[in-house]
Amino acid sequence: MSDTNIRIINISGGAIIMINPPLNCESFINIKLINKISKEDETSFLFPALFGDFHCFEKEVVSNELYEIYQNRRKDFTHENIFIFEAVQSGETDSQYNLNTLILYAEAIISAQNDIKETALSSSFEQFLQSSFYSEFIKEYNFTSSEIIILKSLIKYAFLTGIDLIRLIEEIKQNLEDKANKKLLRKEFLSVLRQRLA
């Protein structure tokens, strides 16, 4: 991956890894968010920052070089606090940001994530995850382990905003098209949940 430029930007509480970054932080660029990465041979999957409505396309497979850079950052920060973006050609996405804006947005997300780690909030959130409603919901859709990681991250944000999680989940379920293919149904549920929290 010698032709690709990678820049690591340390931010408050985390890091931004930018593929093909602009020359300066004020330049507006089209971006792609990478919130699930796998090696080129698809033998391993990791999950950097799982939430943030950056209004842009997502990407999964990354180079082994980037995979290793991400692994090294995880020695310093949790996966939720590491954001990976790729600057792409205009036209691939309409989402334009400059690095200063991305940094502020990512820091705000990290701050919200830290709030839930406070004892009272954390214990209340864990109670929901241990509830029969949540466990039955997981079984009903047969969520995979990787999907549960994404689901929990999204639900954290709903929880922080004071949304009634049971009502939110029931509303989304009622509005989904009935699909025999559970994988498509789960994918649609996560997509709708992400949109609702944007």
GROMACS elastic network, one bead per residue, 0.5 to 0.9 nm:
[ bonds ]
;  ai    aj funct       b0    kb
    1     4     6  0.55725   500
    1     5     6  0.85315   500
    1    63     6  0.70466   500
    1    64     6  0.85183   500
    1    65     6  0.71324   500
    1    66     6  0.89919   500
    2     5     6  0.77269   500
    4    19     6  0.70474   500
    4    20     6  0.62590   500
    5    18     6  0.83205   500
    5    19     6  0.59152   500
    5    21     6  0.70997   500
    6    17     6  0.69827   500
    6    18     6  0.56943   500
    6    20     6  0.58748   500
    6    21     6  0.69556   500
    6    66     6  0.79359   500
    7    16     6  0.81843   500
    7    17     6  0.58191   500
    7    18     6  0.52050   500
    7    19     6  0.65628   500
    7    20     6  0.76153   500
    7    21     6  0.65790   500
    8    15     6  0.68713   500
    8    16     6  0.58698   500
    8    18     6  0.63957   500
    8    19     6  0.89549   500
    8    69     6  0.88610   500
    9    14     6  0.88061   500
    9    15     6  0.56100   500
    9    16     6  0.50179   500
    9    17     6  0.62479   500
    9    18     6  0.77593   500
    9   103     6  0.85545   500
   10    13     6  0.81703   500
   10    14     6  0.62848   500
   10    16     6  0.64446   500
   10    17     6  0.86741   500
   11    14     6  0.52650   500
   11    15     6  0.51828   500
   11    16     6  0.70774   500
   11   103     6  0.67582   500
   11   104     6  0.87531   500
   11   106     6  0.81744   500
   11   107     6  0.68247   500
   12    15     6  0.77242   500
   12   103     6  0.88183   500
   12   106     6  0.88805   500
   12   107     6  0.60527   500
   12   110     6  0.81090   500
   12   111     6  0.88050   500
   13    77     6  0.73895   500
   13    81     6  0.68659   500
   13   107     6  0.73107   500
   13   110     6  0.67532   500
   13   111     6  0.81114   500
   14    73     6  0.87633   500
   14    76     6  0.80646   500
   14    77     6  0.58107   500
   14    78     6  0.78792   500
   14    79     6  0.89800   500
   14    80     6  0.84821   500
   14    82     6  0.56313   500
   14    83     6  0.81158   500
   14   106     6  0.84526   500
   14   107     6  0.77403   500
   14   110     6  0.74582   500
   15    73     6  0.76772   500
   15    77     6  0.77395   500
   15    81     6  0.65566   500
   15    83     6  0.63278   500
   15    84     6  0.85404   500
   15   103     6  0.88200   500
   15   106     6  0.86181   500
   16    81     6  0.84517   500
   16    82     6  0.58372   500
   16    84     6  0.58004   500
   16    85     6  0.75361   500
   16   102     6  0.85775   500
   16   103     6  0.75295   500
   16   106     6  0.80697   500
   17    66     6  0.87982   500
   17    69     6  0.85428   500
   17    70     6  0.79490   500
   17    82     6  0.74474   500
   17    83     6  0.61232   500
   17    85     6  0.63292   500
   17    86     6  0.84241   500
   18    21     6  0.55146   500
   18    83     6  0.83384   500
   18    84     6  0.59328   500
   18    86     6  0.56616   500
   18    87     6  0.73281   500
   19    66     6  0.86570   500
   19    84     6  0.78027   500
   19    85     6  0.62008   500
   19    87     6  0.61429   500
   19    88     6  0.89416   500
   20    85     6  0.89611   500
   20    86     6  0.63775   500
   20    87     6  0.55890   500
   20    88     6  0.80410   500
   21    24     6  0.82361   500
   21    25     6  0.88744   500
   21    29     6  0.84826   500
   21    85     6  0.88331   500
   21    86     6  0.74927   500
   21    87     6  0.61617   500
   21    99     6  0.85264   500
   22    25     6  0.69824   500
   22    26     6  0.85807   500
   22    27     6  0.63912   500
   22    28     6  0.80150   500
   22    29     6  0.71544   500
   22    87     6  0.77781   500
   22    98     6  0.84440   500
   22    99     6  0.81506   500
   23    26     6  0.87653   500
   23    27     6  0.74245   500
   24    27     6  0.58211   500
   24    98     6  0.86487   500
   24    99     6  0.78957   500
   25    28     6  0.81590   500
   25    98     6  0.59640   500
   25   100     6  0.55872   500
   25   101     6  0.86839   500
   26    97     6  0.88987   500
   26    98     6  0.54516   500
   26    99     6  0.65365   500
   26   100     6  0.65523   500
   26   101     6  0.86783   500
   27    97     6  0.80531   500
   27    98     6  0.54160   500
   27    99     6  0.74678   500
   28    96     6  0.58959   500
   28    97     6  0.51441   500
   28    99     6  0.77217   500
   29    87     6  0.62910   500
   29    88     6  0.75910   500
   29    89     6  0.84700   500
   29    90     6  0.79619   500
   29    95     6  0.79891   500
   29    96     6  0.51624   500
   29    97     6  0.54956   500
   29    98     6  0.59920   500
   29    99     6  0.83598   500
   30    56     6  0.84621   500
   30    86     6  0.83111   500
   30    87     6  0.56194   500
   30    88     6  0.55034   500
   30    89     6  0.66489   500
   30    90     6  0.59831   500
   30    91     6  0.82498   500
   30    92     6  0.78675   500
   30    93     6  0.62935   500
   30    94     6  0.66782   500
   30    95     6  0.54755   500
   30    97     6  0.65840   500
   30    98     6  0.86729   500
   31    54     6  0.86412   500
   31    56     6  0.65824   500
   31    57     6  0.79080   500
   31    85     6  0.62819   500
   31    86     6  0.54783   500
   31    88     6  0.56384   500
   31    89     6  0.84877   500
   31    90     6  0.89788   500
   31    92     6  0.87569   500
   31    93     6  0.70624   500
   31    94     6  0.84732   500
   31    95     6  0.62820   500
   31    96     6  0.65585   500
   31    97     6  0.72203   500
   32    54     6  0.85562   500
   32    55     6  0.88706   500
   32    56     6  0.55380   500
   32    57     6  0.52140   500
   32    58     6  0.56726   500
   32    59     6  0.69925   500
   32    84     6  0.85741   500
   32    85     6  0.55117   500
   32    86     6  0.50544   500
   32    87     6  0.64001   500
   32    88     6  0.67262   500
   32    92     6  0.87475   500
   32    93     6  0.75167   500
   32    95     6  0.82506   500
   33    54     6  0.74136   500
   33    55     6  0.88833   500
   33    56     6  0.64556   500
   33    57     6  0.62537   500
   33    59     6  0.64919   500
   33    83     6  0.79341   500
   33    84     6  0.61856   500
   33    86     6  0.65729   500
   34    37     6  0.67155   500
   34    47     6  0.87969   500
   34    48     6  0.75924   500
   34    49     6  0.83886   500
   34    50     6  0.88752   500
   34    57     6  0.84064   500
   34    58     6  0.53384   500
   34    60     6  0.60930   500
   34    61     6  0.87036   500
   34    62     6  0.87083   500
   34    83     6  0.76724   500
   34    84     6  0.53598   500
   34    85     6  0.58043   500
   34    86     6  0.75155   500
   35    46     6  0.84905   500
   35    47     6  0.58685   500
   35    48     6  0.52993   500
   35    49     6  0.58402   500
   35    50     6  0.54177   500
   35    51     6  0.78543   500
   35    58     6  0.68560   500
   35    59     6  0.71607   500
   35    60     6  0.70763   500
   35    83     6  0.76169   500
   35    84     6  0.70485   500
   35    85     6  0.87351   500
   36    45     6  0.68788   500
   36    46     6  0.58586   500
   36    48     6  0.63265   500
   36    49     6  0.84296   500
   36    50     6  0.76779   500
   36    58     6  0.83707   500
   36    59     6  0.72122   500
   36    60     6  0.51596   500
   36    61     6  0.79675   500
   37    42     6  0.89463   500
   37    44     6  0.81837   500
   37    45     6  0.55659   500
   37    46     6  0.52738   500
   37    47     6  0.62945   500
   37    48     6  0.76086   500
   37    59     6  0.75775   500
   37    61     6  0.54400   500
   37    62     6  0.61091   500
   37    67     6  0.73978   500
   38    41     6  0.78050   500
   38    42     6  0.53304   500
   38    43     6  0.70386   500
   38    44     6  0.53838   500
   38    46     6  0.63763   500
   38    47     6  0.89110   500
   38    60     6  0.61143   500
   38    62     6  0.60598   500
   38    63     6  0.83036   500
   38    64     6  0.85694   500
   38    67     6  0.74083   500
   39    43     6  0.62088   500
   39    44     6  0.59592   500
   39    45     6  0.71353   500
   39    60     6  0.89049   500
   39    61     6  0.60815   500
   39    62     6  0.58771   500
   39    63     6  0.62511   500
   39    64     6  0.56391   500
   39    66     6  0.88931   500
   39    67     6  0.65497   500
   40    43     6  0.78710   500
   40    61     6  0.59675   500
   40    62     6  0.60920   500
   40    63     6  0.58108   500
   40    64     6  0.64807   500
   41    44     6  0.81638   500
   41    61     6  0.86921   500
   42    45     6  0.72910   500
   42    61     6  0.73192   500
   45    60     6  0.88041   500
   45    61     6  0.89436   500
   45   146     6  0.85900   500
   46    67     6  0.85310   500
   46    70     6  0.89254   500
   46    71     6  0.87891   500
   46    79     6  0.84302   500
   46   146     6  0.89219   500
   47    50     6  0.66218   500
   47    79     6  0.63813   500
   47    80     6  0.78888   500
   47   146     6  0.84421   500
   47   149     6  0.83206   500
   47   150     6  0.83191   500
   48    70     6  0.80522   500
   48    78     6  0.84003   500
   48    80     6  0.57696   500
   48    81     6  0.73587   500
   48    82     6  0.55185   500
   48    83     6  0.61149   500
   48    84     6  0.70865   500
   49    52     6  0.77907   500
   49    78     6  0.88383   500
   49    79     6  0.58740   500
   49    81     6  0.57571   500
   49    82     6  0.53895   500
   49    83     6  0.52093   500
   49    84     6  0.76514   500
   49   153     6  0.89519   500
   50    79     6  0.82744   500
   50    80     6  0.63126   500
   50    83     6  0.84950   500
   50   149     6  0.84836   500
   50   150     6  0.61509   500
   50   153     6  0.64398   500
   50   154     6  0.76730   500
   51    54     6  0.88848   500
   51    80     6  0.80614   500
   51   109     6  0.82322   500
   51   150     6  0.80782   500
   51   153     6  0.67723   500
   51   154     6  0.64110   500
   51   157     6  0.83628   500
   51   194     6  0.79519   500
   52    55     6  0.86349   500
   52   105     6  0.83673   500
   52   106     6  0.79085   500
   52   109     6  0.72488   500
   52   194     6  0.85886   500
   52   198     6  0.77181   500
   53    56     6  0.78594   500
   53   194     6  0.75842   500
   53   195     6  0.79167   500
   53   197     6  0.82310   500
   53   198     6  0.55827   500
   54    57     6  0.86212   500
   54    95     6  0.74795   500
   54    97     6  0.89842   500
   54   102     6  0.87303   500
   54   105     6  0.89586   500
   54   198     6  0.89112   500
   55    93     6  0.86636   500
   55    94     6  0.82019   500
   55    95     6  0.59293   500
   56    93     6  0.61737   500
   56    94     6  0.73428   500
   56    95     6  0.55882   500
   56    96     6  0.87953   500
   57    92     6  0.83509   500
   57    93     6  0.67297   500
   57    95     6  0.86947   500
   59    62     6  0.80746   500
   59    86     6  0.89596   500
   62    65     6  0.81620   500
   62    66     6  0.64457   500
   62    67     6  0.66640   500
   63    66     6  0.53773   500
   63    67     6  0.62834   500
   63    68     6  0.87838   500
   64    68     6  0.62113   500
   64    69     6  0.86560   500
   65    68     6  0.52687   500
   65    69     6  0.63371   500
   65    70     6  0.87526   500
   66    70     6  0.61411   500
   66    71     6  0.85501   500
   67    70     6  0.52150   500
   67    71     6  0.62650   500
   67    72     6  0.87808   500
   68    72     6  0.62112   500
   68    73     6  0.87049   500
   69    72     6  0.51740   500
   69    73     6  0.63794   500
   69    74     6  0.88376   500
   70    73     6  0.51306   500
   70    74     6  0.64148   500
   70    79     6  0.88657   500
   70    82     6  0.80073   500
   70    84     6  0.85405   500
   71    74     6  0.52060   500
   71    75     6  0.71718   500
   72    75     6  0.55610   500
   72    76     6  0.77185   500
   73    76     6  0.55165   500
   73    77     6  0.62470   500
   73    78     6  0.84848   500
   73    79     6  0.86491   500
   73    82     6  0.76204   500
   74    78     6  0.58110   500
   74    79     6  0.63418   500
   74    82     6  0.78929   500
   75    78     6  0.79468   500
   77    80     6  0.80289   500
   77    81     6  0.62104   500
   77    82     6  0.69539   500
   78    81     6  0.55828   500
   78    82     6  0.70603   500
   79    82     6  0.54872   500
   79    83     6  0.83698   500
   80    83     6  0.77717   500
   80   110     6  0.76703   500
   80   113     6  0.80982   500
   80   153     6  0.83713   500
   81   106     6  0.79717   500
   81   107     6  0.85396   500
   81   109     6  0.82686   500
   81   110     6  0.59633   500
   81   113     6  0.85448   500
   82   106     6  0.87225   500
   83   106     6  0.73866   500
   88    91     6  0.84579   500
   88    92     6  0.67367   500
   88    93     6  0.77608   500
   89    92     6  0.59994   500
   89    93     6  0.79754   500
   90    93     6  0.65816   500
   90    94     6  0.73323   500
   90    96     6  0.89307   500
   91    94     6  0.64589   500
   93    96     6  0.80822   500
   97   100     6  0.82048   500
   97   101     6  0.62839   500
   97   102     6  0.66240   500
   98   101     6  0.54451   500
   98   102     6  0.64291   500
   98   103     6  0.87647   500
   99   103     6  0.60202   500
   99   104     6  0.86214   500
  100   103     6  0.51658   500
  100   104     6  0.63532   500
  100   105     6  0.87154   500
  101   104     6  0.52188   500
  101   105     6  0.61613   500
  101   106     6  0.85390   500
  102   105     6  0.51109   500
  102   106     6  0.59699   500
  102   107     6  0.84479   500
  103   106     6  0.51867   500
  103   107     6  0.60708   500
  103   108     6  0.85909   500
  104   107     6  0.51685   500
  104   108     6  0.62101   500
  104   109     6  0.87487   500
  105   108     6  0.51434   500
  105   109     6  0.63533   500
  105   110     6  0.87540   500
  106   109     6  0.51056   500
  106   110     6  0.62472   500
  106   111     6  0.86473   500
  107   110     6  0.50350   500
  107   111     6  0.61464   500
  107   112     6  0.86905   500
  108   111     6  0.50612   500
  108   112     6  0.63291   500
  108   113     6  0.86704   500
  109   112     6  0.51389   500
  109   113     6  0.61945   500
  109   114     6  0.86431   500
  110   114     6  0.61575   500
  110   115     6  0.87463   500
  111   114     6  0.51121   500
  111   115     6  0.64568   500
  112   115     6  0.51588   500
  112   116     6  0.69720   500
  112   157     6  0.78923   500
  112   160     6  0.75157   500
  113   116     6  0.56190   500
  113   117     6  0.70720   500
  113   156     6  0.78627   500
  113   157     6  0.77948   500
  113   160     6  0.84888   500
  114   117     6  0.52830   500
  114   118     6  0.72956   500
  115   118     6  0.57220   500
  115   121     6  0.76518   500
  115   122     6  0.86539   500
  115   160     6  0.79770   500
  116   119     6  0.79443   500
  116   120     6  0.83362   500
  116   121     6  0.53041   500
  116   122     6  0.54551   500
  116   125     6  0.80196   500
  116   156     6  0.75513   500
  116   157     6  0.88490   500
  116   159     6  0.85592   500
  116   160     6  0.68392   500
  117   120     6  0.83463   500
  117   121     6  0.66987   500
  117   122     6  0.51955   500
  117   123     6  0.87432   500
  118   121     6  0.56253   500
  118   122     6  0.57494   500
  118   123     6  0.84217   500
  119   122     6  0.51264   500
  119   123     6  0.60036   500
  119   124     6  0.85082   500
  120   123     6  0.54176   500
  120   124     6  0.62487   500
  120   125     6  0.86526   500
  121   124     6  0.51446   500
  121   125     6  0.60702   500
  121   126     6  0.85469   500
  121   159     6  0.89199   500
  121   160     6  0.83342   500
  122   125     6  0.51480   500
  122   126     6  0.61203   500
  122   127     6  0.86428   500
  123   126     6  0.50670   500
  123   127     6  0.62337   500
  123   128     6  0.88600   500
  124   127     6  0.51553   500
  124   128     6  0.66675   500
  124   129     6  0.89975   500
  125   128     6  0.52413   500
  125   129     6  0.65107   500
  125   130     6  0.88452   500
  125   156     6  0.76446   500
  125   159     6  0.72636   500
  126   130     6  0.62213   500
  126   131     6  0.86324   500
  127   130     6  0.50860   500
  127   131     6  0.61635   500
  128   131     6  0.50495   500
  128   132     6  0.85231   500
  128   133     6  0.81728   500
  128   134     6  0.68764   500
  128   165     6  0.86418   500
  129   132     6  0.84556   500
  129   133     6  0.86175   500
  129   134     6  0.59042   500
  129   135     6  0.74180   500
  129   152     6  0.84588   500
  130   133     6  0.84847   500
  130   134     6  0.69393   500
  130   135     6  0.70411   500
  131   134     6  0.54470   500
  131   135     6  0.64552   500
  131   136     6  0.86774   500
  132   135     6  0.51425   500
  132   136     6  0.59280   500
  132   137     6  0.83562   500
  133   136     6  0.53364   500
  133   137     6  0.61216   500
  133   138     6  0.87540   500
  133   166     6  0.77492   500
  134   137     6  0.50385   500
  134   138     6  0.62567   500
  134   139     6  0.87081   500
  134   166     6  0.83660   500
  135   138     6  0.51363   500
  135   139     6  0.62822   500
  135   140     6  0.86025   500
  136   139     6  0.50548   500
  136   140     6  0.59764   500
  136   141     6  0.87331   500
  137   140     6  0.50555   500
  137   141     6  0.64693   500
  137   142     6  0.84021   500
  137   143     6  0.89713   500
  137   169     6  0.87640   500
  138   141     6  0.55490   500
  138   142     6  0.57931   500
  138   143     6  0.57565   500
  138   144     6  0.89217   500
  138   148     6  0.80785   500
  139   143     6  0.70812   500
  140   143     6  0.82480   500
  141   182     6  0.65419   500
  141   183     6  0.84037   500
  141   185     6  0.77533   500
  141   186     6  0.64536   500
  142   182     6  0.74882   500
  142   183     6  0.85200   500
  142   186     6  0.81839   500
  143   146     6  0.80964   500
  143   147     6  0.58095   500
  143   148     6  0.60806   500
  143   151     6  0.89317   500
  143   182     6  0.87742   500
  143   183     6  0.82861   500
  143   186     6  0.68769   500
  144   147     6  0.51214   500
  144   148     6  0.61683   500
  144   149     6  0.87893   500
  145   148     6  0.51259   500
  145   149     6  0.64884   500
  145   150     6  0.89733   500
  146   149     6  0.52017   500
  146   150     6  0.66337   500
  146   151     6  0.87279   500
  147   150     6  0.51180   500
  147   151     6  0.59954   500
  147   152     6  0.85648   500
  147   186     6  0.82381   500
  147   187     6  0.85540   500
  147   190     6  0.83546   500
  148   152     6  0.59482   500
  148   153     6  0.84427   500
  149   152     6  0.53788   500
  149   153     6  0.63903   500
  149   154     6  0.88746   500
  150   153     6  0.51972   500
  150   154     6  0.63461   500
  150   155     6  0.86795   500
  150   190     6  0.80624   500
  151   154     6  0.51983   500
  151   155     6  0.60939   500
  151   156     6  0.85826   500
  151   190     6  0.68316   500
  151   193     6  0.86711   500
  152   155     6  0.50342   500
  152   156     6  0.61063   500
  152   157     6  0.89218   500
  153   156     6  0.51722   500
  153   157     6  0.69107   500
  154   157     6  0.54560   500
  154   158     6  0.66492   500
  154   159     6  0.87872   500
  154   190     6  0.83747   500
  154   193     6  0.74071   500
  154   194     6  0.68075   500
  154   197     6  0.78855   500
  155   159     6  0.60238   500
  155   160     6  0.85821   500
  155   165     6  0.74526   500
  155   193     6  0.85173   500
  156   159     6  0.50036   500
  156   160     6  0.61977   500
  156   161     6  0.88100   500
  157   160     6  0.50449   500
  157   161     6  0.64060   500
  157   162     6  0.88514   500
  157   163     6  0.89455   500
  157   197     6  0.74885   500
  158   161     6  0.53428   500
  158   162     6  0.65908   500
  158   163     6  0.54910   500
  158   164     6  0.79428   500
  158   165     6  0.69231   500
  158   168     6  0.87056   500
  158   197     6  0.66785   500
  159   162     6  0.52968   500
  159   163     6  0.58476   500
  159   164     6  0.75076   500
  159   165     6  0.68062   500
  160   163     6  0.76231   500
  162   165     6  0.84453   500
  163   166     6  0.88403   500
  163   167     6  0.82842   500
  163   168     6  0.73037   500
  164   167     6  0.54477   500
  164   168     6  0.61290   500
  164   169     6  0.87378   500
  165   168     6  0.50049   500
  165   169     6  0.60933   500
  165   170     6  0.84959   500
  166   169     6  0.53067   500
  166   170     6  0.61319   500
  166   171     6  0.85657   500
  167   170     6  0.51367   500
  167   171     6  0.60295   500
  167   172     6  0.86221   500
  168   171     6  0.52211   500
  168   172     6  0.63060   500
  168   173     6  0.86581   500
  168   193     6  0.84574   500
  168   196     6  0.89561   500
  169   172     6  0.52665   500
  169   173     6  0.61565   500
  169   174     6  0.86729   500
  169   189     6  0.89550   500
  169   193     6  0.81843   500
  170   173     6  0.50778   500
  170   174     6  0.61631   500
  170   175     6  0.87048   500
  171   174     6  0.52269   500
  171   175     6  0.63437   500
  171   176     6  0.88434   500
  172   175     6  0.52260   500
  172   176     6  0.62842   500
  172   189     6  0.69655   500
  172   192     6  0.71591   500
  172   193     6  0.72796   500
  173   176     6  0.54273   500
  173   177     6  0.86001   500
  173   189     6  0.73528   500
  174   177     6  0.82242   500
  176   179     6  0.84631   500
  176   185     6  0.78020   500
  176   188     6  0.76297   500
  176   189     6  0.72984   500
  176   192     6  0.87061   500
  177   185     6  0.79684   500
  177   188     6  0.89786   500
  178   181     6  0.89371   500
  178   185     6  0.76498   500
  179   182     6  0.67449   500
  179   184     6  0.71758   500
  179   185     6  0.59350   500
  180   183     6  0.88824   500
  180   184     6  0.84399   500
  180   185     6  0.78971   500
  181   184     6  0.55711   500
  181   185     6  0.64112   500
  181   186     6  0.88696   500
  182   186     6  0.60554   500
  182   187     6  0.84902   500
  183   186     6  0.52190   500
  183   187     6  0.61914   500
  183   188     6  0.86306   500
  184   187     6  0.50395   500
  184   188     6  0.60907   500
  184   189     6  0.85350   500
  185   188     6  0.51527   500
  185   189     6  0.61386   500
  185   190     6  0.87488   500
  186   189     6  0.50305   500
  186   190     6  0.62926   500
  186   191     6  0.85650   500
  187   190     6  0.53152   500
  187   191     6  0.61837   500
  187   192     6  0.87085   500
  188   192     6  0.60787   500
  188   193     6  0.84503   500
  189   192     6  0.52477   500
  189   193     6  0.60696   500
  189   194     6  0.85891   500
  190   193     6  0.50459   500
  190   194     6  0.61209   500
  190   195     6  0.86479   500
  191   194     6  0.52036   500
  191   195     6  0.63432   500
  191   196     6  0.87426   500
  192   195     6  0.50410   500
  192   196     6  0.61272   500
  192   197     6  0.86895   500
  193   196     6  0.51025   500
  193   197     6  0.63523   500
  193   198     6  0.87779   500
  194   197     6  0.52895   500
  194   198     6  0.63298   500
  195   198     6  0.51676   500
